[in-house]
Amino acid sequence: MQRMKLLVAASAMAGLLSVGAMAGNADLVKQGEKIFNTKKIGNCLACHAVNGKNINNPGNLGPKLQGLSAWPEQALFDKVYDPYTTNPISAMPPFGKNGVLNDEQIKAVVAYLKTIN
């Protein structure tokens, strides 16, 4: 038990705790949805349609987002932060690496993306 507490504390200090607990947070999901849909913030809808979500005039440059509830939170975070790490020819901008979104905003976007089946 003591070892588990130390592991959790070390992970928290290193910033490695999963976004998973936050995915169920309704406020965080709302914030992520706002970032996703707001042209002056994330503007994700400029390139992506979303399965099961009613978005007016979504873009089609990026893939339709679906099945993201099954993705690991860290993989989604990394994809938004810097998509070039897994796809060097991605058309998606590196929102975190370029400073467009901070880590907390990306975590909110991830919480929203985790609601997409």
Buried (B, 14 or more C-beta within 10 A) or exposed (E): EEEEEEEEEEEEEEEEEEBEEBBEBEEBBEBBBBBBBEEEBBBBBEBBBBEEBEBEEBEEEBEEBEEBEEBEBBEBBBBBBBBEEEEEEBEBBBBBBEEBBEEEBBBBBBBBBBBBE
